[in-house]
Amino acid sequence: MFDTVLVANRGEIAVRVLRTLRELGVRSAAVFTDADAEARHVREADTAVRVESYLSAAEQVRAAAAVGAQAVHPGYGFLAENAGFARACAEAGLVFIGPPADAIELMGDKIRAKETVRAAGVPVVPGSSGSGLSDAELAAAAREIGMPVLLKPSAGGGGKGMRLVRDEALLAEEIAAARREARGAFGDDTLLVERWIDRPRHIEIQVLADGHGHVVHLGERECSLQRRHQKVIEEAPSALLDAATRAAMGEAAVQAARACGYTGAGTVEFIVPGGDPGAYFFMEMNTRLQVEHPVTELVTGMDLVAWQLRVACGEALDFGQQDVTLTGHAVEARICAETARPGDGRLDFLPSAGTVLALREPTGPGVRVDSGLAQGTEVGTAYDPMLAKVIAYGPDRPTALRRLRAALGGTVVLGLDTNTGFLRRLLDHPAVASGDLDTGLIDRDGADLVAAGVPEEVYAAAALLRQRELTPEPDGSGWTDPFSVPTGWRLGGRPAWTVHHLRVPGHGPVQVRVADDQVRVGDGPAVTARLAVDGERVLLHREGTVTTFHHAGEWLGRDGDSWRVQTYDPVAAALRQAAAGAGAEALTAPMPGTVTVVKVAKGDEVVAGQSLLVVEAMKMEHVITAPHDGTVSEIDVTAGSTVAMDQVLAVVTPVDGDTADQGAVNQGAAGEAIAGAGTPAATTPGARTGEAS
């Protein structure tokens, strides 16, 4: 076994690999950028080296040399599927803990990969053939295949650059957009086109191969629950497959691995028609460890990272296919820094950022957490939004699902928005409970899993917390001036209301009145309410019920959901609206990020729905569109500008000063619209493949 291994990654996967290195007694080295200097993976490694960029092969090799490492584990993402990095490690005398560079290169090119496995007898999705097709050739291939089709970058995965095209008239526009995103993500805009399979399931097979000719599969994972072509829930085994289909798909995966000379841990991904599981098609091979590998570990009892290390050391597999058994069931949920906002019949998942003010990760029977989080962690928009994974194991599928729902309900991350509450509700969906899944489920039903508004008790608790802040501390003698306590008491009359103006981003302002033990939220009735604070826990006693929240700064959290409740100034909002002009609408950033494209200038005439600019964060583009016909009266950013959430980007004054229709886009206050009418570049209804790590 190696003496020292460099982990060339960050976040939860770096922490995960470090755990196995500790168990094996191997010295670990981490890398970090300035943004990650205090990150959890840095604290948990035996030593750490600063790099300018995680994506720099030269920097990673330099770091390995600096700590005397014999091997490099790339995790997933970043350099894990970079053949050039694998070769750079070999040239530097380092063992790359992964497959040979030639296998990475072959399977990293989706076009060559399909041709290779087809020759080995593995069924593939019908689609275009040949590399380097022009826009016209791609369009012609799409017409020949027949609509709908899926455009896919040849060089990458993770859903980036993938476009579902149902309308032939949109082919040129979608090809251009797919090329742009593929070029930005992978430095290669080569595309292919495939037949779209309606209501498919995404099932992948874990393979393990050594350098002595032994290849086995470790069963399948169901990865059909996705948004933006990115997996969010994975499980093993799949509720769809019977033993015969599992064996056939496993053998096909083994043949695909043999066809490219594979060694180490890898995943062969298939698209499967839900109504005909036997008609499976090869999509691609991910030549690395997968995000969802823990569910396979739990049902097989194997440590895949340990086997990666053992294979890289030259060991042979000490078991055969007949020795692999799947016991029980495991389900994984990916906790991401994002907020879900429904609109125009779809569900947008917008990146979030902030400082982790409070953190509680779940424990209990069958619960495992792989996490890169710690209290105080700064979550920015430079990297992938995944923060942690919560995994639950049980003797059967219902038990695993039940344990995972409970674990998500007990997960607390305050300081930024996460998708934890959404995932908990998703697990309650009847189709999830029954196992009747497909990759379009979230696109169809996801909006119903997002609360339409903020619960009244959240505003009540936030107002009472602010009321407590108004109460002065006793002086040195222990005496408090009764006239300084905001009880609302007044001589000879009913208590006066103290008014709190509050707002949760993405929702309109709410007025909450507090007087003594009475609270009135908006136009609702006054109810008896009081607050008890126990550290980070807040207990709201309201009308005979007790609701427990976790609290940190402006944040309140409960059952996996969290809300940032801010103080709102209606006077300042009115002044901003007056300065903008009658009917004018300020378009604000829906997420923190970088402006990549500005398509208009001050004074331009625009029409409703016209694209004005593009904001990018966490590998996702969001198009900001005109809310109505009018004139761009202000444009406050340029390409390359870094923007904060809710920062004003542009102002559109309607034609003739008519008041704009606020229903679709104005989620703010006093005319401040939260821009969101555009569609994220990777968001397409009925997403087919998961292709995430």
C-alpha positions as CSV (number, residue, x, y, z in Angstrom):
1,M,0.0,0.0,0.0
2,F,1.1,3.6,-0.6
3,D,2.7,5.6,2.2
4,T,1.1,9.0,1.1
5,V,-1.8,9.7,-1.2
6,L,-2.7,13.2,-2.5
7,V,-6.4,13.8,-2.8
8,A,-6.8,16.1,-5.8
9,N,-10.3,17.3,-5.0
10,R,-12.4,19.2,-2.5
11,G,-15.6,19.1,-0.6
12,E,-17.5,15.9,0.4
13,I,-15.6,13.6,-1.9
14,A,-12.2,14.7,-0.5
15,V,-13.5,14.1,3.0
16,R,-14.8,10.7,1.9
17,V,-11.5,9.5,0.4
18,L,-9.6,10.8,3.5
19,R,-11.8,8.6,5.7
20,T,-10.7,5.4,3.9
21,L,-7.0,6.6,3.9
22,R,-7.2,7.0,7.7
23,E,-8.7,3.5,8.0
24,L,-5.9,2.0,5.9
25,G,-3.3,3.9,7.8
26,V,-2.2,5.8,4.7
27,R,-0.9,9.4,5.2
28,S,-3.2,11.8,3.4
29,A,-2.5,15.1,1.7
30,A,-5.2,17.6,0.6
31,V,-5.0,20.6,-1.8
32,F,-6.9,23.8,-1.4
33,T,-7.4,27.2,-3.1
34,D,-7.6,30.5,-1.2
35,A,-11.3,30.1,-1.1
36,D,-11.0,26.8,0.7
37,A,-8.2,27.5,3.1
38,E,-10.4,26.8,6.1
39,A,-12.4,24.0,4.5
40,R,-13.2,20.7,6.2
41,H,-11.1,18.6,3.9
42,V,-8.1,20.7,4.7
43,R,-8.6,20.3,8.4
44,E,-9.0,16.5,8.2
45,A,-6.0,15.7,6.0
46,D,-2.6,15.0,7.5
47,T,-1.1,17.8,5.5
48,A,-2.3,20.2,2.8
49,V,-0.9,22.2,-0.1
50,R,-2.2,25.4,-1.6
51,V,-2.9,25.4,-5.3
52,E,-4.0,28.2,-7.7
53,S,-6.7,26.0,-9.2
54,Y,-8.1,22.5,-8.6
55,L,-8.2,22.2,-12.4
56,S,-4.5,22.6,-13.0
57,A,-2.8,19.3,-13.6
58,A,0.6,20.9,-13.2
59,E,-0.4,22.3,-9.8
60,Q,-1.7,19.0,-8.6
61,V,1.5,17.2,-9.7
62,R,3.6,19.9,-7.9
63,A,1.5,19.4,-4.7
64,A,2.1,15.7,-4.8
65,A,5.8,16.1,-5.2
66,A,5.8,18.6,-2.3
67,V,4.3,16.1,0.2
68,G,6.2,13.1,-1.1
69,A,3.0,11.3,-2.4
70,Q,3.3,8.1,-4.4
71,A,-0.2,8.3,-5.8
72,V,-3.0,10.7,-6.6
73,H,-6.8,10.1,-6.0
74,P,-8.8,12.5,-8.2
75,G,-12.2,11.9,-6.6
76,Y,-14.8,12.7,-9.2
77,G,-15.3,15.8,-11.4
78,F,-12.4,18.1,-11.9
79,L,-9.5,16.0,-13.2
80,A,-11.0,12.5,-12.6
81,E,-11.8,11.9,-16.2
82,N,-8.9,13.9,-17.7
83,A,-6.6,11.7,-19.7
84,G,-4.0,14.4,-19.8
85,F,-3.9,14.5,-16.0
86,A,-3.5,10.7,-15.8
87,R,-0.6,10.9,-18.2
88,A,1.0,13.8,-16.3
89,C,0.9,11.7,-13.1
90,A,2.6,8.8,-14.9
91,E,5.3,11.1,-16.3
92,A,5.9,12.4,-12.8
93,G,6.3,8.9,-11.4
94,L,2.9,9.1,-9.6
95,V,0.2,6.4,-9.6
96,F,-3.1,7.7,-10.9
97,I,-5.8,6.0,-8.8
98,G,-8.1,5.4,-11.7
99,P,-8.3,3.7,-15.1
100,P,-5.5,4.0,-17.8
101,A,-5.4,7.3,-19.7
102,D,-6.4,5.5,-23.0
103,A,-9.6,4.2,-21.4
104,I,-10.4,7.6,-20.0
105,E,-9.8,9.1,-23.5
106,L,-11.9,6.5,-25.3
107,M,-14.9,6.5,-22.9
108,G,-14.7,10.3,-22.5
109,D,-15.5,10.7,-26.2
110,K,-19.2,9.7,-26.3
111,I,-19.1,9.1,-30.1
112,R,-16.1,6.7,-29.9
113,A,-17.4,5.1,-26.8
114,K,-20.7,4.2,-28.5
115,E,-18.9,2.8,-31.5
116,T,-16.6,0.7,-29.2
117,V,-19.2,-0.9,-27.1
118,R,-21.5,-1.5,-30.1
119,A,-18.7,-3.5,-31.6
120,A,-18.5,-5.5,-28.3
121,G,-22.2,-6.4,-28.7
122,V,-23.6,-3.8,-26.2
123,P,-26.9,-2.1,-27.4
124,V,-26.7,1.7,-27.8
125,V,-29.2,4.5,-28.3
126,P,-29.8,5.3,-32.0
127,G,-28.2,8.5,-33.0
128,S,-25.7,10.4,-35.1
129,S,-22.4,8.8,-36.2
130,G,-19.1,10.3,-36.7
131,S,-17.3,13.1,-34.9
132,G,-16.9,16.8,-35.7
133,L,-20.3,17.2,-37.3
134,S,-21.2,20.7,-38.4
135,D,-24.4,22.4,-37.3
136,A,-26.1,21.5,-40.6
137,E,-25.0,17.9,-40.3
138,L,-26.3,17.7,-36.7
139,A,-29.6,19.2,-37.8
140,A,-29.9,16.8,-40.7
141,A,-29.2,13.8,-38.4
142,A,-31.8,15.1,-36.0
143,R,-34.4,15.2,-38.8
144,E,-33.5,11.7,-39.9
145,I,-33.8,10.3,-36.4
146,G,-37.1,12.2,-35.9
147,M,-38.2,14.6,-33.2
148,P,-37.8,14.8,-30.3
149,V,-34.0,14.4,-30.1
150,L,-31.4,15.1,-27.5
151,L,-28.3,17.1,-28.2
152,K,-25.3,16.0,-26.1
153,P,-21.7,17.3,-25.8
154,S,-19.3,14.5,-26.8
155,A,-16.6,15.6,-24.3
156,G,-18.5,15.7,-21.0
157,G,-21.4,14.9,-18.8
158,G,-23.3,16.2,-15.8
159,G,-26.0,17.4,-18.1
160,K,-24.1,20.5,-19.1
161,G,-24.8,21.4,-22.7
162,M,-27.6,18.8,-23.1
163,R,-30.7,20.0,-24.9
164,L,-34.0,18.3,-25.5
165,V,-35.4,19.6,-28.8
166,R,-39.0,18.8,-29.7
167,D,-39.5,21.5,-32.3
168,E,-37.5,21.2,-35.5
169,A,-37.7,24.9,-36.0
170,L,-35.6,25.4,-32.8
171,L,-32.7,23.1,-33.9
172,A,-30.3,25.9,-35.0
173,E,-30.9,27.9,-31.8
174,E,-30.5,24.9,-29.5
175,I,-27.4,23.6,-31.3
176,A,-25.7,27.0,-30.9
177,A,-26.7,27.1,-27.2
178,A,-25.5,23.6,-26.6
179,R,-22.1,24.3,-28.3
180,R,-21.6,27.4,-26.2
181,E,-22.2,25.6,-23.0
182,A,-20.1,22.6,-23.9
183,R,-17.3,24.9,-25.0
184,G,-17.4,26.7,-21.7
185,A,-17.7,23.5,-19.6
186,F,-15.3,21.2,-21.4
187,G,-13.3,23.3,-23.9
188,D,-14.8,21.2,-26.7
189,D,-18.0,22.0,-28.5
190,T,-18.3,18.7,-30.4
191,L,-21.9,17.5,-30.2
192,L,-23.9,14.4,-31.1
193,V,-27.6,13.8,-31.4
194,E,-29.6,10.9,-30.0
195,R,-33.2,9.6,-30.2
196,W,-35.2,10.8,-27.3
197,I,-36.8,8.0,-25.3
198,D,-40.0,9.1,-23.5
199,R,-40.5,8.4,-19.8
200,P,-37.2,6.5,-19.5
201,R,-35.3,5.3,-16.5
202,H,-31.7,5.9,-15.8
203,I,-30.0,2.7,-14.5
204,E,-26.2,2.3,-14.1
205,I,-24.0,-0.6,-13.3
206,Q,-21.0,-0.4,-11.0
207,V,-18.0,-2.3,-12.3
208,L,-14.7,-3.1,-10.8
209,A,-11.7,-4.4,-12.7
210,D,-8.1,-5.2,-11.8
211,G,-4.9,-5.3,-13.8
212,H,-5.0,-9.1,-14.0
213,G,-8.0,-9.5,-16.4
214,H,-10.7,-9.8,-13.7
215,V,-13.8,-7.7,-14.2
216,V,-17.0,-7.9,-12.1
217,H,-20.1,-5.9,-11.6
218,L,-21.6,-4.9,-8.3
219,G,-25.2,-4.6,-9.3
220,E,-27.1,-1.6,-10.4
221,R,-28.2,1.8,-9.1
222,E,-31.5,3.6,-10.0
223,C,-30.8,7.2,-10.8
224,S,-34.0,8.3,-12.5
225,L,-34.9,11.2,-10.0
226,Q,-33.1,14.1,-11.7
227,R,-33.4,17.9,-12.3
228,R,-31.5,19.7,-15.1
229,H,-30.1,16.2,-16.1
230,Q,-28.5,16.1,-12.6
231,K,-29.3,13.2,-10.3
232,V,-30.7,14.1,-6.8
233,I,-31.9,10.7,-5.4
234,E,-30.2,7.4,-6.1
235,E,-30.8,3.9,-4.8
236,A,-29.6,0.4,-5.0
237,P,-30.9,-1.9,-6.1
238,S,-33.5,-0.7,-8.6
239,A,-37.2,-1.6,-8.0
240,L,-37.5,-2.1,-11.8
241,L,-35.1,-5.0,-12.5
242,D,-35.6,-8.7,-12.0
243,A,-32.7,-11.0,-11.5
244,A,-32.5,-12.0,-15.1
245,T,-32.4,-8.4,-16.4
246,R,-29.9,-7.4,-13.7
247,A,-27.6,-10.2,-14.8
248,A,-27.9,-9.3,-18.5
249,M,-27.2,-5.6,-17.9
250,G,-24.3,-6.5,-15.6
251,E,-22.8,-8.7,-18.2
252,A,-23.2,-5.9,-20.8
253,A,-21.4,-3.5,-18.4
254,V,-18.6,-6.0,-17.9
255,Q,-18.2,-6.3,-21.7
256,A,-18.1,-2.5,-22.1
257,A,-15.4,-2.3,-19.5
258,R,-13.4,-5.0,-21.2
259,A,-13.8,-3.3,-24.5
260,C,-11.8,-0.3,-23.4
261,G,-9.2,-2.1,-21.2
262,Y,-10.6,-0.7,-18.0
263,T,-9.1,-1.1,-14.5
264,G,-10.4,0.3,-11.2
265,A,-13.9,1.4,-10.3
266,G,-16.2,2.7,-13.0
267,T,-19.8,3.0,-14.0
268,V,-21.6,2.0,-17.2
269,E,-24.8,4.0,-17.6
270,F,-27.9,2.7,-19.4
271,I,-31.2,4.3,-20.5
272,V,-34.1,1.9,-19.9
273,P,-37.7,2.2,-21.2
274,G,-39.8,1.9,-18.1
275,G,-42.3,-0.3,-19.9
276,D,-39.7,-2.6,-21.3
277,P,-36.7,-3.1,-18.9
278,G,-35.2,-5.7,-21.2
279,A,-34.7,-3.0,-24.0
280,Y,-31.8,-1.2,-22.3
281,F,-29.3,1.0,-24.2
282,F,-25.8,2.0,-23.4
283,M,-25.4,5.8,-22.9
284,E,-21.8,6.3,-21.6
285,M,-19.2,5.1,-19.2
286,N,-18.1,7.3,-16.3
287,T,-14.4,6.4,-15.8
288,R,-14.3,7.2,-12.1
289,L,-15.9,6.9,-8.8
290,Q,-19.6,8.1,-8.8
291,V,-21.2,10.5,-6.4
292,E,-23.8,7.8,-5.6
293,H,-21.2,5.0,-4.8
294,P,-22.2,4.8,-1.1
295,V,-25.5,3.0,-1.9
296,T,-23.5,0.3,-3.7
297,E,-21.1,0.1,-0.7
298,L,-24.0,-0.3,1.7
299,V,-25.8,-3.1,-0.2
300,T,-22.5,-5.0,-1.0
301,G,-20.5,-4.3,2.1
302,M,-17.5,-3.2,0.0
303,D,-15.4,-0.1,0.4
304,L,-15.0,1.1,-3.3
305,V,-12.3,3.6,-2.4
306,A,-10.3,0.9,-0.7
307,W,-10.6,-1.3,-3.7
308,Q,-9.5,1.6,-6.0
309,L,-6.4,1.9,-3.9
310,R,-5.7,-1.9,-3.8
311,V,-6.2,-2.2,-7.6
312,A,-3.9,0.8,-8.1
313,C,-1.3,-1.0,-6.0
314,G,-1.4,-4.0,-8.4
315,E,-3.6,-6.3,-6.3
316,A,-6.0,-8.7,-7.9
317,L,-9.6,-9.0,-7.0
318,D,-10.0,-11.7,-4.4
319,F,-13.6,-12.5,-5.3
320,G,-15.6,-13.4,-8.4
321,Q,-19.0,-12.5,-9.8
322,Q,-20.6,-15.4,-7.9
323,D,-19.4,-13.9,-4.6
324,V,-21.2,-10.6,-5.1
325,T,-24.5,-10.4,-3.3
326,L,-26.9,-7.5,-2.8
327,T,-28.4,-7.3,0.7
328,G,-31.0,-4.9,1.8
329,H,-31.7,-1.5,0.2
330,A,-29.9,1.9,0.3
331,V,-31.1,5.4,-0.8
332,E,-29.0,8.6,-1.2
333,A,-30.1,12.2,-1.3
334,R,-27.8,15.0,-2.5
335,I,-27.8,18.1,-0.4
336,C,-27.2,21.1,-2.7
337,A,-26.8,24.8,-2.2
338,E,-29.9,25.9,-4.1
339,T,-33.4,27.1,-3.8
340,A,-36.4,25.8,-5.8
341,R,-38.7,28.4,-7.3
342,P,-41.8,27.5,-9.3
343,G,-42.8,29.7,-12.2
344,D,-44.5,29.5,-15.6
345,G,-45.3,25.8,-15.2
346,R,-41.7,24.8,-14.4
347,L,-39.4,24.5,-11.5
348,D,-36.1,26.4,-11.4
349,F,-33.3,25.4,-9.0
350,L,-31.2,28.5,-8.5
351,P,-27.8,28.4,-6.9
352,S,-27.4,29.7,-3.3
353,A,-24.4,31.0,-1.4
354,G,-23.5,32.0,2.1
355,T,-21.8,31.1,5.4
356,V,-22.9,28.0,7.3
357,L,-24.1,29.6,10.5
358,A,-25.6,26.4,12.0
359,L,-25.1,22.8,11.1
360,R,-26.6,19.6,12.4
361,E,-26.1,16.4,10.4
362,P,-28.3,13.4,11.1
363,T,-27.4,10.2,12.9
364,G,-29.3,7.0,13.7
365,P,-29.7,3.4,12.6
366,G,-28.7,2.9,9.0
367,V,-27.9,6.6,8.4
368,R,-24.6,7.7,6.8
369,V,-23.5,11.2,5.9
370,D,-20.8,12.1,3.4
371,S,-20.2,15.8,3.9
372,G,-17.8,18.6,3.2
373,L,-19.5,21.0,5.6
374,A,-18.5,22.5,8.9
375,Q,-20.0,25.4,10.8
376,G,-18.4,28.5,9.4
377,T,-17.9,27.1,5.9
378,E,-18.1,29.7,3.2
379,V,-20.2,28.4,0.3
380,G,-19.5,30.4,-2.9
381,T,-20.6,30.1,-6.5
382,A,-17.3,29.0,-8.0
383,Y,-17.8,25.3,-7.5
384,D,-20.4,22.7,-7.9
385,P,-23.4,23.3,-5.5
386,M,-23.4,19.8,-3.9
387,L,-22.5,20.1,-0.2
388,A,-23.2,16.7,1.3
389,K,-25.0,13.4,0.8
390,V,-27.4,11.7,3.3
391,I,-27.7,8.0,2.8
392,A,-30.0,5.6,4.5
393,Y,-29.9,1.8,4.6
394,G,-32.5,-0.7,5.6
395,P,-33.4,-4.4,5.2
396,D,-36.0,-3.4,2.5
397,R,-36.9,-0.4,0.3
398,P,-39.7,1.0,2.5
399,T,-37.5,1.0,5.6
400,A,-34.6,2.8,3.7
401,L,-37.0,5.4,2.4
402,R,-38.5,6.0,5.8
403,R,-35.1,6.4,7.4
404,L,-33.9,8.8,4.8
405,R,-37.0,11.0,5.1
406,A,-36.4,11.2,8.9
407,A,-32.7,11.9,8.4
408,L,-33.5,14.8,6.0
409,G,-36.0,16.1,8.5
410,G,-33.3,16.2,11.1
411,T,-30.7,17.9,8.8
412,V,-30.0,21.5,9.7
413,V,-28.0,23.8,7.4
414,L,-28.6,27.5,8.1
415,G,-27.0,30.4,6.4
416,L,-27.9,29.5,2.8
417,D,-30.7,27.9,0.9
418,T,-30.5,24.1,0.3
419,N,-32.8,21.6,-1.3
420,T,-33.2,19.4,1.8
421,G,-36.9,20.1,2.4
422,F,-37.6,19.6,-1.3
423,L,-35.9,16.2,-1.3
424,R,-37.8,15.1,1.8
425,R,-41.1,15.9,0.1
426,L,-40.0,14.2,-3.1
427,L,-39.4,11.0,-1.1
428,D,-43.1,11.2,-0.1
429,H,-44.3,11.3,-3.7
430,P,-46.5,8.3,-4.5
431,A,-44.5,7.4,-7.5
432,V,-41.3,7.4,-5.5
433,A,-42.8,5.2,-2.8
434,S,-44.1,2.7,-5.4
435,G,-40.9,2.7,-7.4
436,D,-42.7,3.8,-10.6
437,L,-40.0,6.4,-11.6
438,D,-38.8,8.1,-14.7
439,T,-36.4,10.9,-15.4
440,G,-39.2,13.4,-16.1
441,L,-40.9,13.0,-12.7
442,I,-39.5,16.2,-11.1
443,D,-40.1,18.2,-14.2
444,R,-43.8,17.1,-14.2
445,D,-44.5,17.2,-10.5
446,G,-41.7,19.1,-8.8
447,A,-43.5,22.4,-8.6
448,D,-46.1,20.8,-6.3
449,L,-43.4,19.9,-3.9
450,V,-42.4,23.5,-3.2
451,A,-44.4,25.4,-0.7
452,A,-46.5,28.2,-2.3
453,G,-45.7,30.6,0.5
454,V,-43.9,31.0,3.8
455,P,-45.8,29.4,6.8
456,E,-47.3,32.0,9.1
457,E,-45.5,30.5,12.1
458,V,-42.1,31.4,10.5
459,Y,-43.1,35.1,10.4
460,A,-44.5,34.9,13.9
461,A,-41.3,33.4,15.3
462,A,-39.1,35.9,13.4
463,A,-41.2,38.8,14.7
464,L,-41.0,37.6,18.3
465,L,-37.3,37.1,18.0
466,R,-37.0,40.7,16.8
467,Q,-39.2,41.8,19.6
468,R,-36.8,40.1,22.1
469,E,-34.0,42.1,20.5
470,L,-35.8,45.3,21.3
471,T,-35.9,44.5,25.0
472,P,-33.0,46.1,26.8
473,E,-30.7,44.2,29.1
474,P,-31.0,44.9,32.9
475,D,-28.5,47.4,34.2
476,G,-25.9,46.6,36.8
477,S,-28.4,46.5,39.6
478,G,-30.6,44.1,37.7
479,W,-33.3,46.7,37.1
480,T,-35.0,47.2,33.7
481,D,-36.9,50.4,32.9
482,P,-40.5,49.2,32.3
483,F,-41.1,52.1,29.9
484,S,-38.3,50.7,27.6
485,V,-39.8,47.2,27.3
486,P,-41.8,46.9,24.1
487,T,-44.9,45.2,25.5
488,G,-47.3,47.7,23.8
489,W,-48.7,48.7,27.3
490,R,-50.4,52.0,27.4
491,L,-52.4,53.8,30.1
492,G,-56.2,53.1,30.0
493,G,-56.3,51.2,26.8
494,R,-55.5,48.1,24.9
495,P,-51.8,47.3,24.2
496,A,-50.4,49.1,21.1
497,W,-49.0,47.0,18.3
498,T,-45.3,46.9,17.5
499,V,-45.1,46.5,13.7
500,H,-42.4,44.4,12.1
501,H,-42.0,44.5,8.3
502,L,-40.4,41.2,7.2
503,R,-39.6,39.6,3.9
504,V,-38.3,36.2,2.8
505,P,-36.4,36.4,-0.5
506,G,-38.6,35.3,-3.4
507,H,-41.7,36.3,-1.5
508,G,-43.5,39.6,-1.0
509,P,-43.2,41.6,2.2
510,V,-45.4,40.8,5.3
511,Q,-46.4,43.0,8.1
512,V,-46.4,41.3,11.6
513,R,-47.9,43.0,14.6
514,V,-46.8,42.1,18.1
515,A,-48.5,43.3,21.4
516,D,-47.7,41.6,24.7
517,D,-48.6,38.0,24.0
518,Q,-50.6,38.6,20.8
519,V,-49.2,38.2,17.3
520,R,-51.0,39.1,14.1
521,V,-49.4,38.0,10.7
522,G,-50.6,40.1,7.7
523,D,-54.4,40.3,7.6
524,G,-54.9,37.2,9.7
525,P,-56.4,37.1,13.2
526,A,-54.5,38.0,16.3
527,V,-53.4,34.8,18.2
528,T,-51.8,34.1,21.5
529,A,-48.1,33.4,21.0
530,R,-44.9,33.3,23.0
531,L,-41.3,32.3,22.4
532,A,-38.8,30.2,24.3
533,V,-35.2,30.2,23.2
534,D,-32.8,27.4,24.1
535,G,-29.5,28.0,22.4
536,E,-30.0,27.5,18.7
537,R,-33.5,26.1,19.2
538,V,-36.6,28.3,19.2
539,L,-39.9,27.0,20.5
540,L,-43.0,28.9,19.3
541,H,-46.0,28.3,21.5
542,R,-49.0,29.4,19.4
543,E,-52.6,28.6,19.9
544,G,-52.0,25.5,22.0
545,T,-49.3,24.1,19.6
546,V,-45.5,24.1,19.9
547,T,-43.3,24.5,16.8
548,T,-39.6,24.0,17.1
549,F,-37.2,25.9,14.9
550,H,-33.4,26.0,14.6
551,H,-32.2,29.6,14.6
552,A,-29.0,31.4,13.5
553,G,-28.9,35.1,12.6
554,E,-31.7,35.9,10.2
555,W,-32.4,32.2,9.5
556,L,-35.0,29.8,10.8
557,G,-35.1,26.1,9.9
558,R,-37.5,23.2,10.5
559,D,-37.9,19.7,9.0
560,G,-35.2,20.3,6.4
561,D,-36.6,23.6,5.2
562,S,-35.0,27.0,6.0
563,W,-36.0,30.6,5.6
564,R,-34.0,33.8,5.7
565,V,-36.4,36.4,7.2
566,Q,-35.1,39.9,6.6
567,T,-36.3,43.2,7.9
568,Y,-38.0,45.1,5.1
569,D,-38.1,48.9,4.7
570,P,-41.3,49.9,2.8
571,V,-40.3,53.6,2.7
572,A,-37.0,52.8,1.0
573,A,-38.7,50.5,-1.5
574,A,-41.2,53.2,-2.4
575,L,-38.4,55.7,-3.0
576,R,-36.6,53.2,-5.2
577,Q,-39.8,52.6,-7.2
578,A,-40.4,56.4,-7.6
579,A,-36.8,56.9,-8.8
580,A,-37.2,54.1,-11.4
581,G,-40.4,55.7,-12.9
582,A,-44.0,54.8,-13.1
583,G,-44.5,51.2,-14.1
584,A,-40.8,50.5,-14.4
585,E,-39.6,47.1,-13.3
586,A,-36.2,46.5,-11.8
587,L,-34.8,43.1,-12.8
588,T,-32.6,41.6,-10.0
589,A,-30.1,38.8,-9.9
590,P,-32.0,35.5,-9.1
591,M,-28.8,34.1,-7.6
592,P,-25.2,35.2,-6.8
593,G,-23.0,34.7,-9.8
594,T,-21.3,36.2,-12.8
595,V,-22.9,38.1,-15.8
596,T,-21.6,36.2,-18.9
597,V,-23.7,37.9,-21.6
598,V,-25.3,41.3,-22.0
599,K,-27.5,41.6,-25.1
600,V,-28.9,45.1,-24.7
601,A,-27.8,48.6,-24.0
602,K,-29.5,51.6,-22.3
603,G,-32.2,53.0,-24.5
604,D,-32.9,49.8,-26.4
605,E,-36.5,48.9,-27.2
606,V,-37.4,45.4,-26.0
607,V,-40.4,43.1,-26.1
608,A,-41.8,40.9,-23.4
609,G,-39.8,37.7,-23.1
610,Q,-36.8,39.0,-24.9
611,S,-33.4,37.8,-23.5
612,L,-31.6,40.7,-22.0
613,L,-28.6,39.1,-20.2
614,V,-27.3,35.8,-18.8
615,V,-26.1,35.2,-15.2
616,E,-24.0,32.1,-14.5
617,A,-23.3,30.4,-11.2
618,M,-22.3,26.9,-10.1
619,K,-22.2,25.7,-13.7
620,M,-25.7,26.9,-14.5
621,E,-26.9,29.7,-16.8
622,H,-30.0,31.7,-16.1
623,V,-31.4,33.9,-18.8
624,I,-32.9,37.3,-17.6
625,T,-35.8,38.3,-19.9
626,A,-37.9,41.4,-20.4
627,P,-41.0,41.3,-18.2
628,H,-43.0,43.4,-20.7
629,D,-42.6,45.6,-23.8
630,G,-40.7,48.7,-23.1
631,T,-37.3,50.5,-23.0
632,V,-34.2,49.6,-21.1
633,S,-33.9,52.6,-18.9
634,E,-31.0,51.3,-16.9
635,I,-28.4,48.6,-17.4
636,D,-26.1,48.3,-14.4
637,V,-23.8,45.5,-15.3
638,T,-21.4,44.4,-18.0
639,A,-20.2,40.9,-19.1
640,G,-17.9,39.7,-16.4
641,S,-19.6,41.6,-13.6
642,T,-19.9,39.6,-10.3
643,V,-23.4,40.1,-8.8
644,A,-25.0,39.3,-5.5
645,M,-28.5,37.8,-5.2
646,D,-31.2,40.4,-5.6
647,Q,-28.7,43.0,-7.0
648,V,-30.4,45.2,-9.6
649,L,-29.2,44.3,-13.1
650,A,-31.5,46.4,-15.4
651,V,-34.6,48.4,-15.4
652,V,-37.3,48.1,-18.1
653,T,-39.8,51.0,-18.4
654,P,-43.0,49.8,-20.1
655,V,-44.4,51.4,-23.3
656,D,-46.3,54.6,-22.5
657,G,-45.5,54.1,-18.8
658,D,-48.2,51.4,-18.4
659,T,-48.1,49.5,-15.2
660,A,-46.4,46.1,-15.8
661,D,-48.2,42.8,-15.1
662,Q,-46.5,41.8,-11.8
663,G,-48.0,38.3,-11.6
664,A,-45.3,36.3,-13.4
665,V,-42.1,37.9,-12.3
666,N,-42.6,40.3,-9.5
667,Q,-41.8,38.3,-6.4
668,G,-40.2,41.2,-4.6
669,A,-41.7,44.3,-3.1
670,A,-42.7,47.7,-4.4
671,G,-41.9,46.8,-8.0
672,E,-38.6,45.0,-7.4
673,A,-38.9,41.9,-9.5
674,I,-36.9,38.8,-8.9
675,A,-35.8,38.0,-12.4
676,G,-36.7,34.5,-13.3
677,A,-38.7,34.5,-16.4
678,G,-35.8,33.0,-18.4
679,T,-35.0,29.3,-18.4
680,P,-31.7,27.9,-17.1
681,A,-29.7,26.7,-20.0
682,A,-29.7,23.1,-18.8
683,T,-33.4,23.0,-17.9
684,T,-35.6,21.1,-20.3
685,P,-38.9,19.4,-19.5
686,G,-38.7,15.6,-19.3
687,A,-34.9,15.4,-18.8
688,R,-33.7,12.1,-20.0
689,T,-30.4,11.3,-18.6
690,G,-28.6,11.9,-15.3
691,E,-25.1,12.0,-16.6
692,A,-24.0,13.7,-13.4
693,S,-21.2,12.3,-11.4
